[in-house]
Amino acid sequence: MNKQPGKEIAASPVMANVTFNEVPVYILHVEESDETARIYPLDEPHKEQIVSLASLREH
């Protein structure tokens, strides 16, 4: 995923279908400077992590 779609998804009130390693995730924030995103699995909101935008897939 590129940073612009990632930023748009993170800012949107509509839930997007995004996965990280085949797991559905929610994007909390996109950091443009290093092209990472703070995410969490939809079923485990307490497991926040920072991942590369390139590792996210929009379906």
Helices and strands as residue ranges (DSSP letters): H 3-11, E 18-20, E 23-31, E 36-41, E 49-52, G 53-55, E 56-58
